[in-house]
């Protein structure tokens, strides 16, 4: 029964995926044995108008042509040296080139954008118009692919005026992009090595694919299918295009704008003066903290220490724990003392001065003591903790502990 229920659920899941898909499976033959071999390609003049030859600095591997031969045309050639050369009818040598960071694996023109696939598993979009610099093109966008790109082709749906790029990946996916927006993903049983989209028989929108193992896959695009930019779109979110409800300009806003326009120089000078004073006060406070060892971190390279204090309890007796750590990597610290400075009318400590044991590098040493509150009015004060070295009067580091009010005495 469990096996039957699992098989039923798998069948239902397959039917739901088929219903949600934009493609109809027309044919699949994993043993079609479709293979290609290396051959030479020769271009001949069929109309007898004369030959037209162009020279390139390297061997071309992908060509993309737009325009008319007799009027004006533009040819983009991706070569084995990693550059894309742009040629026109009035010149037999390339005047502009687009330098790529990796070898190209495909070249498609979508409207006025050249889409290039590279061996770095990414798609790049370049403008068809080159810049004034001879060896520099303007990159519009880049989309990273989850796997290596094996083949590319153009998807053109005339009924909806859609032009998109199809990219066959090594992980068995065929991704369809319009610019950098992902429109659809087709999963195939094997890696696709070639793509062709167009009319096949009576169907205007048919996708024919051949796989790495020699298989043949034919899919028909549903007439009701609409490509919508998916959630995996790379770029700004759709909420960024929404218009904000900007409030109207008030009289106060207009007056303030006029004031800033008239006295802009004086306002900037006043701001800079206040900023310099703030920086000066911060530097003086930092210098004073270093000179008086008010920082919980030691600034000397000989005794790299860190101090942290924790107070526990409700009162009148509190537990004060000092966490002392040697931040050195190889050097232990010995001969340290801990001293407490406090108001003797408010607090009482059993030991206000004791010796610290050897501090091993990297370990945290908790030093515990008890503090008893003597005031019955709930008054609290600060207890200063000083870490000293034997024979020196200046502390290595210090901490100010803000003692809480004694809730036990307040309740009594």
N, C-alpha and C positions, 0 to 999 in steps of 0.2 A: 504493500500500500504506500509506503514512504517513497519507494522508487517511482511508482506511478504518479504520485503527487508532484515529485520533483520534475519528472518529464513533462507533465502538464504545465507546470509553471514556466519551464524553459520554453515550451512551445508558445505560451501566451506572451512571454517576453520577446521572443523573436517576431511574433505578429505585431506587437506594439511598436518595435523598432522599425519594421517594414512600413507601418502606417505613418510614422513620424518622419521617415526619410523622404528626401526630395527626388530620389532616383529610383528607377525601376530596373531590376536585373533582367536584361534581355538575353545575355548569353555569357557562359563561363566555361572555358575549356582549359584545364591545367596542363594538357599534353598537346597543345597545338603545334609545338616545335617551331615557333617563329624566331628566327635568328637573322642577324645581319652580318655582313663581312665588309672588310675594308675595300674601298674602290676609289677611283679617281672621278672627279666631277668636272665636266667640261661645259662651258657656256658657249652657245653658238648663236649667231645673228640669223634669225629666221626670216626677217623682212628685207634683208639686203641693204640696210641703211648704213652699213659700216660698223666696224668694231669700235668699242670704247673700253680702253684698258686703264686701270688704276693700280698704283703701286702702294704697298704698305710696308712698314718697317719690320713686320713679323708675319708669321703664318696665321691667317684668320681661321677661327673655329666656329664662330657664330656671326650671322649677318642679319641685319634688320633694315629694311628699305621702306621709305615712304615718299610719296609724290609721283610725278609722271616723268618718263624719260625725256620726252620732247620738250617739256616746259621747265620743270625744276624738280629735282629729287634730292633726297638726303639719305646717305647710307651710313649706318653705324656698324662697325666691325670689331668684334671682341677677338683679340689675338692671344697667342700663347705666351707672350711676354707680360701678361697681366694688365694690358691697357685696352681701352676702347677708343678707336679712332673714328672721327666724324669726317665724312667726305661729302662734297657737293658736286653739282654738275659742272661748275665753272672751274674746277681744279682737279687735277689728276693725282695730287698728293694731299694727305691729310694735314689740315692746318690746326686742328684742335684734338686733344685726347683727354680721356678721363682715366686717371691712375687708380687702380684698385689695390687693395691691401692683400688680396689673394687671387688665385686663378679663377676665372669665370667658368661656371658650369651651365649657364643658360642666359639668353638675352631676349627679352620681349618688350615691344613698345605698346604701351597703353595710353591712348590719346597723345599727350605731349610729354609723357614720362617714360624713361627707359628703366625697366626693371631688370636688375642683374642678380643672378644667383651666384654665390661664391663658394669655394671649398671650406670656408669658415662657418658653414651651416647657417647662412644668413641671406636675406633678401635686401637689396639696396635699391632705392629709387633716386634717379638722377634726372635733372631737367634735360630736355632735348636740345635746348639752347646752351651753348657753352659760354664760359666767362671770357673776359678779355685776356686773362692769363693763358698762354698757349697750352700748358700742361695741367690744367685744373678744371674740373667740372663741379657743379653745384649739387651736393648731396641733399636730398629732401628728407629722407627717412631711412631707417634700418629696422628690420624685423628679424629676430633670432628664431631659428627653426629648432625643433626638438631632435632632429636627426639630420644626417647628410642628405643633400639634394641630389637626386639622380637625374631628373628630367624636368623640363618646364615647357609650357605652351599657353596659348591664349584661349580664353573662353569668351565668346562673343554671342550674346543672346539678342538678336535683332528685334524681337517682339517687345522687349522691355528696354532696349537701349543700354544693355549692360556689357561692360568689358571688364574682365578680371583676369588674374594670373593663376594658373594651375601649377602646383609644384608637387612632384612625386618624391617622397622621402624614403629613406632606407628602412624605416620602421614599419612599412606597409601602409602609410597614410598618403592621401592626396589632399592637399590643402588648397583652398581657393581664397585668394586675397583680392580685395579692391583697395588699391593703395596699401596702407598698412593695417587695414581692418580685415579680420578673419570672417569670411562669409559662411564657409561650409567645410566639413572634414569628411572624407570618404575613406573607409577602412577596407583594405583589400587583403586577401589571404597570402599574398606574396608581394615583394617590393616591385613597384611599377618602374619600368625603364623607358617607356615612351607613352605619349598622350596625343590624342587628336580629338577635337571637338568640332562638330558641324552636322551637316545633313547626311543621313544614312537611310536610304530607302524613302519611306514616307515621313520619317521623323526629322524635323528640323534641328532638334537639340539632342544630339547623341554623342556620348563620350566613349571612345574606343581606347583601351589600354592593353599593353603587352607587359608581361611580368618577367622577372629575372629568370625564372625557370622555363620560359618559352610558352607561357599560358596566354590566353586571349580573354579579355573581359569587355563586355559591351553593356553600357548603362544608358537608359533613356531618361532625360529630365522630364518630370511631370509638368504638364501644361499649367497646373495651378501652383507650382512651386515659386516662391518668392524668396530671394536671398536677402536676409536682414543681417546687419552687422551684429556679430555675437558678443557675448559678455567677455570673451577673451581678447577684445579689441585692445590694441596697444595705442595709448594716447590719452588725451584728456577725457574725463568722464562726461557723459551727456549733460549733467547738471551745470557744467561750466558754460554751456551755450544758453542757459536760461537768463532772461533779463531780470535784473534786480529792481525792486521797487524803491527807487531813489527818491527821497523826499524833496520837496520844492525848496528853492533857495529862499531863505528868510532874510529880513532886513539886517539882522545881526550878522549873518554870514557875509552879506555883501559889504557891510562896514568893515568887518575884520579883514576881508580880502583887500579892500582899498588901503587899509592901514598897513598890511604886510607889504603891499606894493610900494607904498611911499616910504616906509621906514624899514625896508628889508635889510639894508646894510647895518643899521644900528642894532637891529634885533639879532642879526647873526654875530656881531661882535660881542653883544652881551651874553649870548649863548656860549661862545667860545671862552669868554672870561670865566663863566661859572663852571664850565667843563674843566678848565685848567686848575681852578681852585679845588674842585672835587678830586682831581688826580693828585694834587699836592697834599691834601689832607689824608687821602688814603695811603700815600707813600710815607708820610710822617707817622701815621698810626701803625703801619707795618714795621717801620724801623724801631719804633718804641717797643712793640711786642717782641721783636728779636733781641733788643738790648736787655729787656727785663725778663726774658724767658717766659712770656705769658702764653706762648703757643703750646698746645699739647703734643707737638712734634718737635724733636730735637733737631737743631740746625747744624750741629757739629758732626764732622765725619768720624770722630773718634768714638762718640757714644750715640749711635743712631737709635733713638728710643721713640716709643709711642705710648701715650698714656690715655686711658679712658676710664671714667668713674661712673658708677651706677649706685643709686640709692634705693633701698627697698624697705618697706614697712609703713605702718600708719602712725606710729608714735606711741608713747614718748620715746621708745628705743628704736633707732633706725640701724639698718645694716648697710655699711658703706664698703663697696667692693671696688678696688683699684685694679684695672687690667693693664699690666705693664708688659711691653713686648720689645724685644731686641730685633730691630729690622735689618741688622747686618746679615750677610750671607755666610760668613766663615768665622767671625770674630766674636767670642763671648765677652760679656761685660761683668765686671766684678768691682765691689767696693762702692755701692750706691746706698744712699740713705733717703728715707721718706719722712717729711716733716709736715705737720698740720698746723695751720694758723687759723684761730677761731676766737670768737667772743666767749670768754670763760663764764660770763654771767648767763649765757643762753645755752651753752652746750658743754658736755663733759665727755671726754674720751679716755679709755683705759690706757692707751699708749699714743702719745702725741708725736713720738719720735722712735723709729725703729730702723733696723738694717735690712737691706734687700739681699736675698741670696744670689748665687751665680745665675745670670741670665743666659741661657743657651739660645743661639740664633734661631729665629723663626717660631719659637714657642710663646704662648700667651700665659703669663703668670698672674693668677688672681690673688690679690692681697686683701684680706678681709679684716674689718674692724667694726666696732659698734659705737654709735653716737647716741647719747642720751640728751633729750631736750629738757632743760631746767625751767623754762618759762611756762607758766600756767595761763598765759594770755594768747597763746597761739602765734607768737611772734617767731619769724624765721629770719635767717641770715645766711651769709655766704661763708663757706669753709674753703680756705686756700690749701691746695696740696702742692708741695714742692718736692722735686726729686733733685737731690744734691749728690755731689761726689765728695768723698772724704778729703779734707784739707782745702776745699774750695768754698768760698762764701757765696759766689753767684750760682743760682740754681741752673740745672741743665734744662729743665722744662717744668711747667706748672699748669695747674688746672683749677678753675673756680667752680665749686660745686654749689648750686642753688638748693639749699635744703628746703623741703616742704614744711608746711605747718603741721603741728602735732594734732591729729584729729582725736587721739585718745584723751588728751588733756582738755580739748575744747568740748568733747562730749561730757566729760565729768563736771 
